Amino acid sequence: MEEYERFTRTTALKRLFRRGFLKLNSWFFGRRVRIRIIGVQYVPVLKPYIIAPAPHQSHIDTGFVLFAVSQAFGREAVNRLMPLAARDLFFRKSLLGIWEHFWNATTNAFPFARRGKGTVKSIEHACRLIRQGYSV
């Protein structure tokens, strides 16, 4: 199995973690932050799309994008969204790989190499995900 393929597999435990995270995420952005979502009419939700957020100063934008997509288009659309996450930050090898599995299970993210030889492989995998019907 190719290294990236393990991040697109769905298991019962992954679905449980993801459901819990999305509920917490919905509570946080819907009730605590109270954001307003505009411009959803420009997202081609019926086919794969790429969301390119502006450079950020925190990691809250992934949660925000997941919330906005789920509010605008429902759970199925958010399940077809695969955020790119920095391999060197979110997918570091830790105790039994627990952190990388938790991050992938909750946000559906897959590792993206920002520098070095792995960058081309990461871009190729993102393109493959889009061809398979996922949005990134």
DSSP file with accessible surface (Angstrom, degrees, kcal/mol):
  #  RESIDUE AA STRUCTURE BP1 BP2  ACC     N-H-->O    O-->H-N    N-H-->O    O-->H-N    TCO  KAPPA ALPHA  PHI   PSI    X-CA   Y-CA   Z-CA
    1    1 A M              0   0  159      0, 0.0     5,-0.0     0, 0.0     2,-0.0   0.000 360.0 360.0 360.0 133.3    0.0    0.0    0.0
    2    2 A E    >>  -     0   0   72      1,-0.1     3,-0.8     2,-0.0     4,-0.7  -0.358 360.0-112.5 -64.8 149.6    1.3    3.4   -0.9
    3    3 A E  G >4 S+     0   0   68      1,-0.3     3,-0.8     2,-0.2     4,-0.3   0.885 114.4  47.6 -52.9 -43.3    2.1    5.6    2.0
    4    4 A Y  G >4 S+     0   0    1      1,-0.2     3,-1.5     2,-0.2     4,-0.5   0.772  94.9  74.5 -73.6 -25.6   -0.6    8.1    1.4
    5    5 A E  G X> S+     0   0   51     -3,-0.8     3,-1.2     1,-0.3     4,-0.7   0.823  85.0  65.1 -60.7 -29.6   -3.4    5.5    0.8
    6    6 A R  G << S+     0   0   56     -3,-0.8    -1,-0.3    -4,-0.7     3,-0.2   0.780  96.4  58.0 -66.7 -20.7   -3.6    4.8    4.6
    7    7 A F  G <4 S+     0   0    2     -3,-1.5    -1,-0.3    -4,-0.3    -2,-0.2   0.667 104.1  50.6 -83.0 -15.1   -4.8    8.3    5.2
    8    8 A T  T <4 S+     0   0   21     -3,-1.2    -1,-0.2    -4,-0.5    -2,-0.2   0.558  85.9 106.1 -97.7  -8.6   -7.8    7.9    2.8
    9    9 A R     <  -     0   0  128     -4,-0.7     2,-0.5    -3,-0.2    -3,-0.0  -0.441  61.7-144.8 -68.4 143.7   -9.0    4.6    4.4
   10   10 A T        +     0   0   82     -2,-0.1     2,-0.3     4,-0.0    -2,-0.1  -0.940  21.0 175.7-113.5 131.1  -12.1    4.9    6.6
   11   11 A T     >  -     0   0   69     -2,-0.5     4,-2.5     1,-0.1     5,-0.2  -0.824  44.3-107.5-124.7 167.1  -12.6    2.8    9.7
   12   12 A A  H  > S+     0   0   69     -2,-0.3     4,-2.2     1,-0.2     5,-0.1   0.906 121.2  50.0 -61.6 -40.6  -15.3    2.7   12.4
   13   13 A L  H  > S+     0   0  107      2,-0.2     4,-2.6     1,-0.2     5,-0.2   0.918 109.7  50.6 -66.2 -40.1  -12.9    4.3   14.9
   14   14 A K  H  > S+     0   0   13      1,-0.2     4,-2.6     2,-0.2    -2,-0.2   0.924 110.0  50.1 -63.2 -42.4  -12.0    7.1   12.4
   15   15 A R  H  X S+     0   0  125     -4,-2.5     4,-2.6     2,-0.2    -1,-0.2   0.902 110.7  50.4 -62.6 -39.4  -15.7    7.8   11.8
   16   16 A L  H  X S+     0   0  104     -4,-2.2     4,-2.2     2,-0.2    -2,-0.2   0.950 113.1  44.3 -64.3 -49.3  -16.3    8.0   15.6
   17   17 A F  H  X S+     0   0   85     -4,-2.6     4,-2.6     1,-0.2    -2,-0.2   0.919 114.9  50.0 -60.7 -43.3  -13.4   10.4   16.2
   18   18 A R  H  X S+     0   0   15     -4,-2.6     4,-2.8    -5,-0.2     5,-0.2   0.922 109.0  50.4 -64.5 -44.0  -14.5   12.5   13.2
   19   19 A R  H  X S+     0   0  105     -4,-2.6     4,-2.0     1,-0.2    -1,-0.2   0.934 112.9  47.0 -59.8 -44.9  -18.1   12.7   14.2
   20   20 A G  H  X S+     0   0   41     -4,-2.2     4,-2.4    -5,-0.2     5,-0.2   0.924 112.8  48.8 -63.5 -43.6  -17.1   13.9   17.7
   21   21 A F  H  X S+     0   0   48     -4,-2.6     4,-3.1     1,-0.2     5,-0.2   0.926 110.5  50.4 -63.1 -43.2  -14.6   16.4   16.3
   22   22 A L  H  X S+     0   0   23     -4,-2.8     4,-2.5     2,-0.2    -1,-0.2   0.874 110.3  50.4 -65.9 -33.7  -17.2   17.8   13.9
   23   23 A K  H  X S+     0   0  134     -4,-2.0     4,-2.3    -5,-0.2    -1,-0.2   0.938 114.0  44.1 -67.2 -45.7  -19.7   18.2   16.7
   24   24 A L  H  X S+     0   0  108     -4,-2.4     4,-2.8     2,-0.2    -2,-0.2   0.923 114.5  50.3 -63.0 -42.6  -17.2   20.0   18.9
   25   25 A N  H  X S+     0   0   12     -4,-3.1     4,-2.7    -5,-0.2     5,-0.4   0.915 110.2  49.9 -61.7 -42.9  -16.1   22.1   15.9
   26   26 A S  H  X S+     0   0   42     -4,-2.5     4,-2.4    -5,-0.2     5,-0.4   0.908 111.5  48.4 -64.8 -41.9  -19.7   23.0   15.1
   27   27 A W  H  X>S+     0   0  122     -4,-2.3     4,-2.5     3,-0.2     5,-1.2   0.948 113.6  47.4 -62.2 -46.9  -20.4   24.0   18.7
   28   28 A F  I  X>S+     0   0   75     -4,-2.8     5,-2.4     1,-0.2     4,-0.9   0.957 122.3  31.9 -62.5 -52.8  -17.2   26.2   18.8
   29   29 A F  I  <>S+     0   0    9     -4,-2.7     6,-1.3     3,-0.2     5,-0.7   0.828 125.0  44.6 -77.7 -30.4  -17.7   28.0   15.5
   30   30 A G  I  <5S+     0   0   35     -4,-2.4    -3,-0.2    -5,-0.4    -2,-0.2   0.826 130.8  15.3 -82.8 -32.6  -21.5   28.1   15.6
   31   31 A R  I  <5S+     0   0  168     -4,-2.5    -3,-0.2    -5,-0.4    -2,-0.1   0.758 131.0  36.6-113.5 -36.4  -22.1   29.1   19.2
   32   32 A R  I  <<S+     0   0  166     -5,-1.2    -3,-0.2    -4,-0.9    -4,-0.1   0.888 130.1  25.2 -88.3 -43.6  -18.9   30.5   20.7
   33   33 A V  I   <S-     0   0   66     -5,-2.4    -4,-0.2    -6,-0.2    -3,-0.1   0.832  84.8-156.6 -91.1 -35.1  -17.3   32.3   17.7
   34   34 A R      < -     0   0  194     -5,-0.7    -4,-0.2    -6,-0.4     2,-0.2   0.977  20.7-176.9  54.9  66.4  -20.5   33.0   15.8
   35   35 A I        -     0   0   53     -6,-1.3     2,-0.5     1,-0.0    -1,-0.1  -0.478  22.3-133.5 -89.4 162.2  -19.1   33.5   12.4
   36   36 A R        -     0   0  203     -2,-0.2     2,-0.5     2,-0.0    32,-0.0  -0.977  15.5-146.8-117.5 128.6  -21.0   34.4    9.2
   37   37 A I        +     0   0   53     -2,-0.5     2,-0.3    31,-0.1     3,-0.1  -0.842  23.6 171.4-100.0 125.9  -20.3   32.4    6.1
   38   38 A I        +     0   0  122     -2,-0.5    -2,-0.0     1,-0.1     0, 0.0  -0.912  51.2  37.0-130.0 156.5  -20.5   34.2    2.7
   39   39 A G    >   +     0   0   27     -2,-0.3     3,-1.9     1,-0.0     4,-0.2   0.562  61.8 134.7  86.6  10.1  -19.6   33.3   -0.8
   40   40 A V  G >   +     0   0   51      1,-0.3     3,-1.8     2,-0.2     5,-0.2   0.763  61.3  73.6 -65.1 -21.1  -20.7   29.7   -0.8
   41   41 A Q  G 3  S+     0   0  133      1,-0.3    -1,-0.3     3,-0.1    -2,-0.0   0.705  91.0  59.2 -65.7 -13.9  -22.4   30.1   -4.1
   42   42 A Y  G <  S+     0   0  182     -3,-1.9    -1,-0.3     2,-0.1    -2,-0.2   0.497  83.4  94.4 -92.4  -3.9  -18.9   30.2   -5.7
   43   43 A V  S <  S-     0   0   44     -3,-1.8     2,-2.2    -4,-0.2     3,-0.2  -0.803  71.9-142.3 -92.1 120.7  -17.9   26.7   -4.5
   44   44 A P    >   +     0   0   56      0, 0.0     3,-2.0     0, 0.0    -3,-0.1  -0.456  30.1 171.9 -80.2  74.1  -18.7   24.0   -7.1
   45   45 A V  T 3   +     0   0   49     -2,-2.2     4,-0.1     1,-0.3    -3,-0.0   0.718  65.9  65.8 -64.2 -20.1  -19.8   21.5   -4.5
   46   46 A L  T 3  S+     0   0  175     -3,-0.2    -1,-0.3     2,-0.1     3,-0.0   0.579 110.0  33.9 -81.1  -6.2  -21.0   18.9   -7.0
   47   47 A K  S <  S-     0   0  137     -3,-2.0    88,-0.0     1,-0.0    87,-0.0  -0.930 105.9 -73.2-139.5 163.4  -17.5   18.3   -8.3
   48   48 A P        +     0   0   47      0, 0.0     2,-0.3     0, 0.0    87,-0.2  -0.257  54.7 179.8 -58.4 144.8  -14.0   18.3   -6.7
   49   49 A Y        -     0   0   17     -4,-0.1    87,-1.8    84,-0.1     2,-0.5  -0.920  25.0-128.1-141.5 166.0  -12.7   21.8   -5.7
   50   50 A I        -     0   0  117     -2,-0.3     2,-0.6    85,-0.2    85,-0.0  -0.980  13.4-157.2-120.1 127.6   -9.6   23.3   -4.1
   51   51 A I        -     0   0   54     85,-2.3    14,-0.0    -2,-0.5    -2,-0.0  -0.928   7.9-170.1-102.3 124.7   -9.9   25.8   -1.3
   52   52 A A        -     0   0   91     -2,-0.6    -2,-0.0     3,-0.0     2,-0.0  -0.832   9.0-163.0-117.2  90.2   -6.8   28.0   -1.0
   53   53 A P        -     0   0   73      0, 0.0     3,-0.1     0, 0.0    -2,-0.0  -0.321  28.7 -97.8 -70.5 157.4   -6.9   29.9    2.3
   54   54 A A        -     0   0   76      1,-0.2     0, 0.0    -2,-0.0     0, 0.0  -0.269  58.5 -73.2 -64.6 158.4   -4.8   33.0    2.8
   55   55 A P        -     0   0  129      0, 0.0     2,-0.3     0, 0.0    -1,-0.2  -0.274  63.8-149.7 -52.7 141.4   -1.5   32.5    4.7
   56   56 A H        -     0   0   92     -3,-0.1     3,-0.1     1,-0.1     0, 0.0  -0.770  29.5-151.7-122.4 162.9   -2.4   32.0    8.3
   57   57 A Q  S    S+     0   0  193     -2,-0.3     2,-0.3     0, 0.0    -1,-0.1   0.314  84.4  29.7-111.0   0.8   -1.0   32.7   11.7
   58   58 A S  S    S-     0   0   57      0, 0.0     3,-0.4     0, 0.0    -2,-0.0  -0.914  77.3-114.9-148.0 178.2   -2.8   29.8   13.5
   59   59 A H  S >> S+     0   0   97     -2,-0.3     3,-0.6     1,-0.2     4,-0.5   0.213  88.0  96.7-104.4  15.9   -4.1   26.4   12.8
   60   60 A I  H 3>  +     0   0   85      1,-0.2     4,-2.1     2,-0.2    -1,-0.2   0.681  62.6  80.9 -78.7 -15.5   -7.7   27.2   13.4
   61   61 A D  H 3> S+     0   0   29     -3,-0.4     4,-2.8     1,-0.2     5,-0.2   0.849  85.8  57.1 -65.2 -30.8   -8.4   27.7    9.7
   62   62 A T  H <> S+     0   0   30     -3,-0.6     4,-2.5     2,-0.2    -1,-0.2   0.951 109.2  45.9 -63.2 -46.7   -8.8   24.0    9.1
   63   63 A G  H  X S+     0   0    9     -4,-0.5     4,-2.4     1,-0.2    -2,-0.2   0.902 112.7  51.4 -61.2 -40.2  -11.6   23.8   11.6
   64   64 A F  H  X S+     0   0   76     -4,-2.1     4,-2.9     2,-0.2    -2,-0.2   0.935 110.2  47.5 -63.3 -45.8  -13.2   26.9   10.2
   65   65 A V  H  X S+     0   0   28     -4,-2.8     4,-2.7     1,-0.2     5,-0.3   0.928 112.0  50.4 -63.6 -42.3  -13.2   25.5    6.6
   66   66 A L  H  X S+     0   0    1     -4,-2.5     4,-2.2    -5,-0.2    -1,-0.2   0.917 112.7  47.5 -61.2 -41.4  -14.6   22.2    7.8
   67   67 A F  H  X S+     0   0   10     -4,-2.4     4,-2.7    -5,-0.2     5,-0.2   0.944 112.2  48.6 -63.7 -48.1  -17.4   24.1    9.7
   68   68 A A  H  X S+     0   0   15     -4,-2.9     4,-2.4     1,-0.2     5,-0.2   0.925 113.2  46.9 -61.7 -43.4  -18.2   26.3    6.7
   69   69 A V  H  X>S+     0   0    9     -4,-2.7     4,-2.9     1,-0.2     5,-0.6   0.931 113.7  48.0 -65.7 -42.7  -18.4   23.4    4.3
   70   70 A S  H  X5S+     0   0   28     -4,-2.2     4,-1.5    -5,-0.3    -2,-0.2   0.900 114.2  46.6 -66.6 -38.8  -20.6   21.4    6.6
   71   71 A Q  H  <5S+     0   0  108     -4,-2.7    -1,-0.2    -5,-0.2    -2,-0.2   0.899 120.3  38.4 -68.3 -39.6  -22.9   24.3    7.3
   72   72 A A  H  <5S+     0   0   39     -4,-2.4    -2,-0.2    -5,-0.2    -3,-0.2   0.869 136.5  12.2 -80.4 -36.9  -23.2   25.2    3.6
   73   73 A F  H  <5S-     0   0   62     -4,-2.9     4,-0.4    -5,-0.2    -3,-0.2   0.451 101.6-115.6-126.9  -6.0  -23.3   21.8    2.0
   74   74 A G     X< -     0   0   28     -4,-1.5     4,-1.5    -5,-0.6     3,-0.2  -0.180  43.8 -55.5  95.3 174.9  -23.8   19.1    4.7
   75   75 A R  H  > S+     0   0  134      1,-0.2     4,-2.2     2,-0.2     5,-0.2   0.847 126.2  58.6 -64.0 -38.6  -21.9   16.2    6.2
   76   76 A E  H  > S+     0   0  130      1,-0.2     4,-0.9     2,-0.2    -1,-0.2   0.914 106.2  49.4 -61.0 -40.3  -21.3   14.4    2.9
   77   77 A A  H >4 S+     0   0   15     -4,-0.4     3,-0.5    -3,-0.2    -1,-0.2   0.903 111.2  48.8 -65.5 -39.7  -19.5   17.4    1.4
   78   78 A V  H >< S+     0   0    1     -4,-1.5     3,-1.2     1,-0.2    -1,-0.2   0.846 106.7  56.9 -71.4 -28.5  -17.3   17.7    4.5
   79   79 A N  H 3< S+     0   0   52     -4,-2.2    -1,-0.2     1,-0.2    -2,-0.2   0.736 104.3  53.4 -72.1 -20.5  -16.5   14.0    4.3
   80   80 A R  T << S+     0   0   80     -4,-0.9    55,-3.2    -3,-0.5     2,-0.5   0.299  89.8  98.0 -93.1   7.7  -15.2   14.5    0.7
   81   81 A L  B <   -a  135   0A   4     -3,-1.2    55,-0.2    53,-0.2    53,-0.0  -0.868  52.3-171.8-100.8 125.2  -12.9   17.3    1.9
   82   82 A M        -     0   0    1     53,-3.5    27,-0.2    -2,-0.5    26,-0.1  -0.880  13.6-151.1-117.8  95.1   -9.2   16.3    2.5
   83   83 A P        -     0   0   16      0, 0.0    27,-2.1     0, 0.0     2,-0.5  -0.373  14.6-125.6 -65.2 144.0   -7.2   19.1    4.1
   84   84 A L  E     -b  110   0B  77     25,-0.2     2,-0.4    -2,-0.0    25,-0.1  -0.792  31.0-170.5 -85.6 130.6   -3.5   19.3    3.3
   85   85 A A  E     -b  111   0B   6     25,-2.3    27,-2.8    -2,-0.5     2,-0.2  -0.979  32.6 -97.7-127.6 140.3   -1.6   19.4    6.6
   86   86 A A  E >>> -b  112   0B  13     -2,-0.4     4,-2.8    25,-0.2     3,-0.8  -0.331  27.1-151.6 -58.5 119.5    2.2   20.1    7.0
   87   87 A R  H 3>5S+     0   0   65     25,-2.4     4,-1.3     1,-0.2    -1,-0.2   0.909  94.2  53.3 -59.0 -43.3    3.9   16.8    7.3
   88   88 A D  H 345S+     0   0   63     24,-0.3    -1,-0.2     1,-0.2    -2,-0.1   0.691 120.9  31.1 -71.6 -14.2    6.7   18.2    9.4
   89   89 A L  H <45S+     0   0   53     -3,-0.8     3,-0.4     2,-0.1    -2,-0.2   0.832 130.6  24.8-107.2 -50.5    4.3   19.7   11.9
   90   90 A F  H  <5S+     0   0   24     -4,-2.8    13,-0.2     1,-0.2    -3,-0.2   0.644 123.0  46.8 -95.4 -16.3    1.2   17.5   12.1
   91   91 A F  S  <<S+     0   0    7     -4,-1.3    -1,-0.2    -5,-0.7     2,-0.1  -0.075  72.7 143.2-121.0  34.5    2.5   14.2   11.0
   92   92 A R        -     0   0  146     -3,-0.4     2,-0.5     1,-0.1     8,-0.3  -0.471  62.9-100.7 -68.6 145.4    5.7   13.9   13.0
   93   93 A K        +     0   0  155     -2,-0.1     2,-0.2     6,-0.1    -1,-0.1  -0.553  58.6 160.5 -70.3 115.8    6.5   10.4   14.3
   94   94 A S    >   -     0   0   55     -2,-0.5     3,-2.5     1,-0.1     2,-0.1  -0.592  54.0 -29.7-120.7-167.9    5.4   10.3   17.9
   95   95 A L  G >  S-     0   0  135      1,-0.3     3,-2.2    -2,-0.2     4,-0.2  -0.208 129.7 -27.1 -51.5 107.3    4.6    7.5   20.3
   96   96 A L  G 3  S-     0   0  150      1,-0.3    -1,-0.3     2,-0.1    -3,-0.0   0.674 109.6 -76.3  56.7  18.6    3.2    4.8   18.1
   97   97 A G  G <> S+     0   0    7     -3,-2.5     4,-2.1     3,-0.1    -1,-0.3   0.743  89.5 145.3  70.4  21.2    2.1    7.5   15.6
   98   98 A I  H <>  +     0   0   97     -3,-2.2     4,-2.7     1,-0.2     5,-0.2   0.912  66.1  51.1 -60.5 -44.6   -0.9    8.4   17.8
   99   99 A W  H  > S+     0   0  107      1,-0.2     4,-2.8     2,-0.2     5,-0.2   0.932 110.6  47.5 -61.9 -46.6   -0.8   12.1   17.0
  100  100 A E  H  > S+     0   0    6     -8,-0.3     4,-2.2     1,-0.2    -1,-0.2   0.906 114.2  47.3 -65.1 -36.0   -0.8   11.6   13.2
  101  101 A H  H  X S+     0   0   92     -4,-2.1     4,-2.7     2,-0.2    -1,-0.2   0.902 113.0  48.7 -70.6 -38.5   -3.6    9.1   13.4
  102  102 A F  H  X S+     0   0   84     -4,-2.7     4,-2.5    -5,-0.2     5,-0.3   0.945 112.3  48.4 -64.5 -46.6   -5.6   11.4   15.7
  103  103 A W  H  X S+     0   0   30     -4,-2.8     4,-2.1    -5,-0.2     6,-0.7   0.928 115.3  44.5 -60.3 -44.7   -5.1   14.4   13.4
  104  104 A N  H  X S+     0   0    9     -4,-2.2     4,-2.0    -5,-0.2    -1,-0.2   0.924 113.7  50.3 -66.4 -41.5   -6.1   12.3   10.3
  105  105 A A  H  < S+     0   0    9     -4,-2.7    -2,-0.2    -5,-0.2    -1,-0.2   0.896 116.4  39.7 -66.4 -39.3   -9.1   10.8   12.0
  106  106 A T  H  < S+     0   0    3     -4,-2.5    -1,-0.2    -5,-0.2    -2,-0.2   0.893 132.2  20.8 -81.0 -38.3  -10.5   14.0   13.3
  107  107 A T  H  < S-     0   0    1     -4,-2.1    -3,-0.2    -5,-0.3    -2,-0.2   0.540  92.5-125.9-109.4  -8.5   -9.9   16.3   10.3
  108  108 A N     <  +     0   0   11     -4,-2.0    -4,-0.2    -5,-0.3    -3,-0.1   0.687  57.4 157.4  68.9  18.2   -9.5   13.9    7.4
  109  109 A A        -     0   0    1     -6,-0.7    -1,-0.2   -27,-0.2   -25,-0.2  -0.340  29.9-155.9 -74.1 154.6   -6.1   15.6    6.7
  110  110 A F  E     -b   84   0B   0    -27,-2.1   -25,-2.3    -3,-0.1     2,-0.1  -0.950  30.5 -93.1-128.3 153.2   -3.3   14.0    4.9
  111  111 A P  E     -b   85   0B   1      0, 0.0     2,-0.5     0, 0.0   -25,-0.2  -0.401  35.0-167.6 -70.6 137.7    0.4   14.9    5.1
  112  112 A F  E     -b   86   0B  44    -27,-2.8   -25,-2.4    -2,-0.1     2,-0.5  -0.985  17.8-136.3-126.5 119.0    1.8   17.4    2.7
  113  113 A A        -     0   0    9     -2,-0.5     9,-0.1     5,-0.4    10,-0.1  -0.636  14.3-168.0 -75.6 121.7    5.6   17.8    2.4
  114  114 A R        +     0   0  127     -2,-0.5     2,-0.3     1,-0.1    -1,-0.2   0.631  68.9  14.1 -86.6 -16.1    6.4   21.5    2.2
  115  115 A R  S    S+     0   0  166      4,-0.0     3,-0.4     0, 0.0    -1,-0.1  -0.975  99.0  30.6-152.8 160.6   10.0   21.0    1.2
  116  116 A G  S >  S-     0   0   64     -2,-0.3     3,-1.4     1,-0.2     4,-0.4  -0.279 104.8 -35.7  87.8-169.0   12.4   18.4    0.0
  117  117 A K  T >> S+     0   0  205      1,-0.3     4,-0.7     2,-0.1     3,-0.6   0.782 127.1  65.5 -63.5 -28.7   11.9   15.4   -2.2
  118  118 A G  H 3> S+     0   0   29     -3,-0.4     4,-2.4     1,-0.2    -5,-0.4   0.640  80.6  80.9 -72.6 -12.1    8.5   14.6   -0.8
  119  119 A T  H <> S+     0   0   34     -3,-1.4     4,-2.4     2,-0.2    -1,-0.2   0.932  92.4  47.0 -62.4 -46.0    6.9   17.8   -2.2
  120  120 A V  H <> S+     0   0   91     -3,-0.6     4,-2.6    -4,-0.4    -1,-0.2   0.930 112.5  50.5 -62.7 -41.9    6.4   16.4   -5.7
  121  121 A K  H  X S+     0   0   88     -4,-0.7     4,-2.2     1,-0.2    -1,-0.2   0.895 109.6  51.4 -63.0 -38.6    4.9   13.2   -4.3
  122  122 A S  H  X S+     0   0    0     -4,-2.4     4,-2.3     2,-0.2    -1,-0.2   0.915 110.4  48.1 -64.5 -42.7    2.5   15.2   -2.1
  123  123 A I  H  X S+     0   0   85     -4,-2.4     4,-2.4     2,-0.2    -2,-0.2   0.923 110.6  52.0 -64.8 -42.1    1.3   17.3   -5.1
  124  124 A E  H  X S+     0   0  107     -4,-2.6     4,-2.2     1,-0.2    -2,-0.2   0.909 110.3  48.5 -60.8 -40.8    0.8   14.1   -7.1
  125  125 A H  H  X S+     0   0    0     -4,-2.2     4,-2.6     2,-0.2    -1,-0.2   0.912 108.8  52.6 -68.1 -39.9   -1.2   12.6   -4.3
  126  126 A A  H  X S+     0   0   11     -4,-2.3     4,-2.1     1,-0.2    -2,-0.2   0.927 110.4  49.0 -60.5 -41.0   -3.4   15.7   -4.0
  127  127 A C  H  X S+     0   0   55     -4,-2.4     4,-2.3     1,-0.2    -1,-0.2   0.906 109.7  51.8 -64.3 -39.4   -4.0   15.5   -7.8
  128  128 A R  H  X S+     0   0   57     -4,-2.2     4,-1.7     1,-0.2    -2,-0.2   0.912 107.8  52.3 -64.1 -40.3   -5.0   11.8   -7.4
  129  129 A L  H  <>S+     0   0    0     -4,-2.6     5,-2.6     2,-0.2     4,-0.2   0.915 108.6  50.1 -62.2 -41.6   -7.4   12.7   -4.6
  130  130 A I  H ><5S+     0   0   46     -4,-2.1     3,-1.6     1,-0.2    -2,-0.2   0.926 108.9  51.5 -63.6 -42.3   -9.1   15.3   -6.9
  131  131 A R  H 3<5S+     0   0  179     -4,-2.3    -1,-0.2     1,-0.3    -2,-0.2   0.826 106.6  55.5 -63.3 -28.7   -9.4   12.8   -9.7
  132  132 A Q  T 3<5S-     0   0   87     -4,-1.7    -1,-0.3    -5,-0.2    -2,-0.2   0.441 128.1 -98.3 -83.1  -1.5  -11.0   10.4   -7.2
  133  133 A G  T < 5S+     0   0   28     -3,-1.6    -3,-0.2     1,-0.3     2,-0.2   0.492  81.0 130.5 101.4   2.4  -13.7   13.0   -6.4
  134  134 A Y      < -     0   0   35     -5,-2.6     2,-0.3    -6,-0.2    -1,-0.3  -0.561  49.7-136.6 -84.1 155.8  -12.2   14.5   -3.2
  135  135 A S  B      a   81   0A   5    -55,-3.2   -53,-3.5    -2,-0.2   -85,-0.2  -0.839 360.0 360.0-105.2 148.8  -11.8   18.2   -2.6
  136  136 A V              0   0   14    -87,-1.8   -85,-2.3    -2,-0.3   -55,-0.0  -0.881 360.0 360.0-125.4 360.0   -8.6   19.5   -1.1
